[in-house]
Amino acid sequence: MVARALLTAAAAALLATGGVASGARSTPNPIRAENSQAGTTAWQVRGTADVELYAGQISALPGDAVELHVSTPFRYRLVVFRLGWYGGAGARQVACIPGCDAVEQGTEQPPPDTTQEPIRAGWPVTDVLRSGDDWVSGYYLVEAVLTSGPDAGQAGTTFVILRRPAGEPPARILVQVPVNTWEAYNQWGGKSLYDFGTSRARAVSFDRPFGALAQSPMWWEVQLVRFLEREGYDVSYQTDLDTDREGASLLRHRLVIDAGHDEYWTGAMRDAFDRALAEGTNLAFTGSNDGYWQVRYEDGGRTIFSYKSMSDPNPVVSQKTAMFREVGRPECMLMAIQHSWFGVLDHPLDYTVTAAGAADPWLAGTGLHAGDTIAGVVGREHDKINPYPAACFKPGLVDLFHYDGGGVDQDGDAVRYTAPSGARVFASGAQEFTWALDGWRADGDLFPEVPTGSDRSAPVDPRVQQFMRNVLADLQKPAPPTGVTARTAGGRIVVTVRRQADPRYRGFVSGTKTATGRFAPLCRGVLTCSGPLPPGRGEVVVGVVEIDRWGASSPTADYVVVQR
């Protein structure tokens, strides 16, 4: 372990003297600068049904104009916040429409035509949010705050996710926001993709407010956001729709985190994740029940369509809008676990640290030991190891944490594995895993649709916070280079690596082990490099790390060269 750290330090020293051609560069981290600004708790406003709104686009870029549609008979103003850490305040106010001291008279819009599918509100544009060119990628909360009527001071809410522009340096970490699942559960207008409380539809539209049971990012996503931004990670955000439109966008980042309850994916989204993993992108799934249903977009991405059945008339089985496992692509082929059960229980569901987990480097320094409990994080929808078909069996898989269903419900597992590309995958398998990372919870009065129940409680756990820091420290690194050889020629050591499939690969740095056990920088290159043989006789130990635009990998295993 010490030798590996010394080699990484040697790589850093060599990079500091000139770097690999097109190699690692220091780029500003806008998340740190953004969260250093003054925050506010004013975003935590009570909700009311007396004002409703939706955005004309769920995803935008800085500088975009986002059309908003508001319905209320009362006066109101729009207040816009960016969610983050901000010293614990949780948000920064970025805009008011028509102004922070101004109001406008609302108009109550007619009810939707519920005979049509999908149900759309179809309201006129009432306001336009013009995002600033300098706005930082993130979750933007738009509140229509009433200034008259019996619920004055209360608000209706919607969300817009701001992406990082392609012209800016890509963030090391990308968070995918599960907007498809927000909408799939949304019962506004009387229909969702479910038949509890509503009649099931085959198509649902983003052109309507988020109503009852719409999956709020305040449930399982904002805790992840607050943790990442408090810790100062270089992170940007995009939605399911953005991944569908440009799957290669995942390849611009070293780590992709799938946030929250991301149950509804398109085939293109699954393709993007499969390709990203095959080309060396590390993946983390911080919720559960991800990539479960296959859907497709219609109306330019404003409608989500799914039969939720193999009765979909599409003759191509792999394209049917059913469960991914039904069309030959079970989730465990990607995550090594998959959703197994849903139920409402009268007790918290806890993870237990396994013996294998306790011995894993990701648990170093956490204080977690075999048999320890992580309280309440598993949740009513959880995933478990699924060893079939064969493609779901991952050599070297580590079951870090386990939930024993005890015959009452199915077991659950949090796992890690390394793909053939060298990319590492973490899947928490737990709906409320992020609740152990941050203590903010949605108040039912503030966000009336928040789920409640005695199986819905998980305290912040500093041990899990440190575990997540360890996970992210590893997953922000590229895989070590493969196909490494070393030989002597003309008094020099020649090091060669195989051409890497990872599109972020910038080269490698090698070092030699000195008599004192330290690693001395040797050379840098893209496919090959050479450096002078150190003085003396016998064996020379050579180590290699890979370089991407953000930093260095862990070292490969040591390579021994006989000095001549």
N, C-alpha and C positions, 0 to 999 in steps of 0.2 A: 504494500500500500504506500509506504514511504517512497519507494523507488518510482512508483507511478506519479506521485505528486511532484517529485523532483524532475521527472521528465517533462511534465506539463509546465513546470516553472522554466525549464530550459527552453521549451518551445516559445514561451512568452518572451524570454530574453532575446531569442533569435528574431522573433517577429518585431520586437522593439527596435532592432538594428536595421530594419528594412522591410521585414514582412515577406510573406510569400507573394509572388507576382499575382496581382488581383486578389490578395488574401484578406485576412481579417482586418476590419477597419472599425475604429471607434465611431459610433454614430450617436447623436443625441437621443435621449429617451424622453419623448413628450409626456409620458404618463407621470414621471416624477415632477416635471415642471408644472403640469396641470394640477396635481394634487397638493402642490405647495401653495396654491392659491386659497383664499379664504372660502370656507364652505358655509353651509346653512342647513338648519333642520326644518326650514319652512316648507320643504317639499312634502312633509308628512301631514297632509291635510285629510280630513275625513271625507269619505266618499258619499255621493248622493246620486239618486236616480233622476233628480230634477234637471240635470244637464248631461248630455252624452256627446261623444265626438269620436271621430276616427281620422286617420291620416290617409292621404291619397297614395302614399308609398311607405312601405315598412322599412326600407333601406335607402340610404342617401349618402352623398358625399359632401364634404365641406364646400360651401358656396351654393349648394342646391336650394331651390325653392320648393318647399313641401306644402302641398295644398291640404287644408284642414276643413273638416265638415262638422259643424257644431249645431246641436238642436237644444234649445231651451227657451221658455217664454220670458226668462229673466235677464237682467244685465249681467255681464261677465267680463273678465279679462283672461287672457291666456298667459300662463307663466311656464317657462321652459327651464328644466334643470338637467345637468349632466350628472349621472349617478357615478359614485366612486367612493373614495375613502375620505379625503379632505379633513384629516385630523379627527375622524370619527363622526363628523357632521353628516356624511353620507352623500352630499350633493353640492353642486355649485349652480347658482342661478345664472343663466346665460342670456335670457331674453324675456321680454314681455310684449304682448300684442293686445291692443294697439299701443300700450305704453304702461309702465309700472304704476303710473298715477292716473291712468285713463281707463275707461270702460266702454263697452258697446252693448247695444240692445240686441238680445238674441231673438231668434224666431223658432217657434216650436214646429218641427218638421212632421209631415204626415207619417203614419206607420207604414211599414214595408208591405209589398205585395207578397203574401205568404203562399200564394198558389204557384209561384215560380221557384225554380231551383237553378242556381243557388239563390238564397235570400240575400238581397242587397238593400242597403239603406237608400241609395240613390239620391242623397241630399246634395244641394248645391254647395259650391265652395264658399265658405264664409270668411276664411282667413288664410293668409299665406305666411308660413314660417320660412324666413330667409336665413339659412345657417351661415355662420361666418366662415370665411376662408381659413381662419386659424382655429376653428373648432376641432377638438381632438376626438379621434375615434372612440365610440363608446355607446352606452345606453342613454338615450335622451328621453326624459319623462316630460310629457306635455299635459299640463293641468288647465282645465277650464274652470276657473274659480268664480263662483257666483258672488255678485256684489249686491244683489237684491233678492227678495223672496224669503220664504221661511227657512231655507237652508243656506242663507248667505254665509260666506266663509268656507263652505264645503265645495267639493270639486268632482268633476268627471275626469278620467285620465285616459291617455293612450301613450304609445311609445313609438319612437323612431330610432333605428340603429344606424349610427354614422360609421362608415368604413374609412379606412386610411387610403388616401389617393395612391394610385399605382405609381405616380411619379416620385413619391417619397420613399426613403429607405424602408423596406418591409420590417415589421416587428418580428422579434425572435419568436414570440408566441402569438398564435391566432386563436381566438375564442369563437366558436360557432354558436349562434343564438338560435334556439329552437322555436322559431315563430310558427312553423307548420303545426306544431302541437298546441301552441296557444290557440290557434284558430280551429283546429279539429274539435276541441272540446267546447268551443264558444257556442252558447245556446241563444245568443241574441236573435230575435225574430222567431224563435220557436223551433229551430232545427240546428243540429250539429251532426258530426259523424257518429253519434251515439244515440241509443234509444232509452237512456235513463233521463226522465224528466222532459224529453222532447221526442219527436219522431225522427228516426234516422234519415239523414240525407246522404246522397252519393257525392254531392258537391257543396262546398262551403266557400264563402267569399271573404276576402280581406276588406271589402267595401262595406263595413258595418262596424259599430262599436264593439268593444270587448264586453260581453255580458256575463251572465251566470255561468260558472264553471270554466270560463276561459282560463287557460293555464297562465297564471301571472308570473312574470319574472321575479316578483317579490317573494315567491315561495322558495325556490331552490337555486336561483341564479344570482341574486344580488349578493348573497353571502360570498360566493366565489369572486365576484367583481371586487367587493370590498377587500377581501384577502389579497388578491393579486395586486391591487393598486396601493394598498397599505404597504406591501412589501417592496413596491417599486419595480415590478417586473415590466419589461418592454413588451407590451401587449396591444393588440388591436382586435377589432370585432367585426364580424360579418354574419349575415343570416343564412338560413338554409337555402333561401332563394339565390343568394349570391354564389354559394357553392355549386348549386345546380347549374347556374348560368356559366360559370367559369371554374370548372373543377381543378384546373391547373393552378388556381390561386393558392391551394394548400401547399404547393411546392415552393412558395416564396418564403415559407416559415420553417423553423426547425421543429417546432412543436405545435400541434393542433389539439386544443381542448374542446371537447363536445360538452357544452354546459347543460345542466338541468335535465329535464324530462324530454328528450329528443326522440319521440316515438315514431314520427312520420317522416320518412325519407323518400326521395325520388330515386329511381334507378341510377340517374346521373350522379346523385350525391354518393351513393354506394360505390359507383365506379371511381369517383374522385378519391374516396378514402382508401379503397383497395390499391389504387395506383400510388397514392402518397406513401402508403406503408411499404410497397414494393420498391420505392425509390428513396427510402431512408428517412421518411418523416416520422418522428415520434408522435404517438397518440396518447391522449388521456381522456377517459370517459368518467366524468365526475358524478353522474347520476346513474339511472338504471332504465331498463326498458327502451334502450336506444335502438334506432334502426329496425323497428319491429314491423311496421306496416309500410308497404310500397304504395306510393301515390304518384300522381302526375299533375303537372300544372296546366291550366287552361287560361284563356283571356290574358295572355301576356304575363302570367304569374300572379294574377289577382284572384284566381280560383284554384282550390285544391280539390282534386277528384279522386275517389277511391270506391270501388265496389266492396272492398274489405271481404272479398270472397273469390274463390277460383271460378265462380260463375261469370266473371268478367269475360265478355265475348272476344276479347283480343286473342287471336289464334296463337300468338307467340307466348308460350308459357312463362318465360322469364320476364315478360312485360306486364303480366296480369297484375292488377292492383289488389293484391292479397298480402298475406304475411310473407316476408322475405324467405322464411324457412319453407314455405309452401311452394315457392317458385325456384327452389334449388340454391338459395343463398342464405342459409341460416346465419344469424347474427354472430354465433360463436366462431364462425370462420374468420371473422375480423377481430372480435373482442375476447375470444376464448371462453366467454360466458354468455348466457342469454336469459331473457325474461322467462320466469317459470310460473308465477302465481300472483294473483291480486286478491286481497281480502282485507276487511276491516277487523282488527283485533283490539282487545281491551287491555293491551299491555305494550310497553316499548319493545322494540326488536333490537337486540344488541349484537354487535360483532364480538368475537373472541379471537385473540391473537393466536395463530397456529405456531407450532414449533418451527416449521420452515420459515414462517414470517419473521419470528423473533431473531432468526439467524441471518436474515437478509440485510444487505448493506443499507437499504432504504429505511430500516428501523434503527440505524445507529444513532445513538444520542437522544432517542425519543423518550426513553424511560418505559417503553412498552416491552413487556416480556410475555413469554408463552403463557397462555391462560388468562391474561388480562382482558378486561371487558372495555369495549368502546360503546358507551351507552347511547341507545336510541336511534342510531344513524341508519339502520337497515331500511325501515319504512315498509309501507304495505305493498309496494311494488318493488320486487328485488330480483336479482339475477343469480344464477348458479352455474357452476362448471357443467358443461355438456360435452362429454367425450365422444360424441358421434354426430355426424359422420366423421370419418377419419380426419378430414380437413379441420375439424374443431380440436383435434388433439395437438397441443403445442409442446414440442420437446423443450424441456427446461422450465416449464410453467411453474410458478410459485404461487401457491394459495396462501396469501398473506393473512387474511382475516376470514373467519367462517361463522355463519349463523346456523345453528341447529334448529330446524323447524319442529323437532320433537314430535312429529306425526300430526301436528296441528296444521302446519302449512309446509311449503317446500323450503329446503335449505337455501342459503345464500353464500356468495363468495366474492371477495375482492382479490384480484389476481394481477400478476405481471408476467410478461413473457418477452422474448426477443425473437423478432422475425428473421427470416433468412437474409434480408437486406441489412441486418444489424440494428434496425430501428427497434425501439422498445415501446411496449404498450402497457398502460395501466388502465384497468377497468375497476371502478369502485363497487359496482353491483348494488349500490345502496342509494335509495331515493333521497335520503337526507344526509348524505355524507358531508356536504358542504356546511351543514349546520354545526359541525364540529370545528369549522374554520373561523366562524364569525358569529357573534351573538345577536345580530339584528334579526328580528322576527316581525312579520306582517301582523298588525293588529286587525282583528276582524272588523272593528269600527272604521279603520282607515281603508282597508281593502276587503269589502264584505265577502268576497268569494273565497277567502283563505280557508283551507281545510282545517278541521279541528278534530280532536279525538285523542284519547290517551296513548295511542300508538304513534302520535305525532309530536314527540318531544325529544330533543337531543341537545345537551348542553355543549358549550364550547369546550374543546379538549386541547390543552396546550401540547399534549403528546402527539395528537393528530396534526396540529399545526406544524410541528417540527418534522413529522413524517412527510407532510406535503412539501415543505421546503427541500427535503432530501430528494423527493421524487422530481421536483422541478429542476433542481440542480443537475440531475442526471439527464432528464429529458430535454434540456436546453442544449445538450452537446450532440455533435454528430457521432455516428458510429466510427470506431477505429477503422483505418484503411485495411483492405484485404489484399491478399496475394503479395505480401511483402517478402522480398528477398534481399540479401546483403552479401557482398563478396569483396575481396581485395583485388586491386589492380594498380600496379605502378605506384605503390606506396600510399594509395588512397582507398577509402572504403566507398563502394558504390551501392547505393540503396535504391531499389526499384519497387513500385507498387503497381498493382493491376489498375487499369482504367476503371474508375468508379461510376456506378449508375446514378449516384446522387447528383442532381443538377445544381445543388448548392456547393458542391465540392470546389475548393479553391487551391488545394495542394496539400502537402504534408511537411512536417518538420521531424527530423531525426536527431538523436543524441546518443552519445556513448557514455558508458558507465566508467567513472574514474576509480582510481585505487582507493579513494576515501568513501566510495559508494554513492557519490553524487553523479548526476548526469550532466555532461557538458554538451552544449550545442554543437552539432556536426554540420548539417546542411539542410537546405530547404529546396523543394521542387514541386512540380506538378505530377510527373510520372517517374522521374529519376533525379537523383542528385548525388554528389560525391563530396567527401571531405577528407582531410589528412588523417592517416593512421596515427593514433597517439603513440608516444614512445613506449618502449618496453617489449616484452615477449608474451606469448601465450594468447589467451582468448580475449576478444573485445566484445562486450555486450552492447548491442544496438537496439534502441527502442524507437517507435514511430508513433506520431499522433496525426490525426487528420485536422485540417483547417477549413472552416467555412467563414462567411462574412462576419460572424459574431464571435468566434473563438475556436478553441481546440477540443478535440475528443479526449476521452480517456485513452491511455496508451494501448497499443497492441501488446501481446505477449512479447517477452524479450527474445531477440534474435542474436545468436552467438556466431561470431566470425572468428576464424582462426587467423591470427596475425602471422604473416610470413616475413 
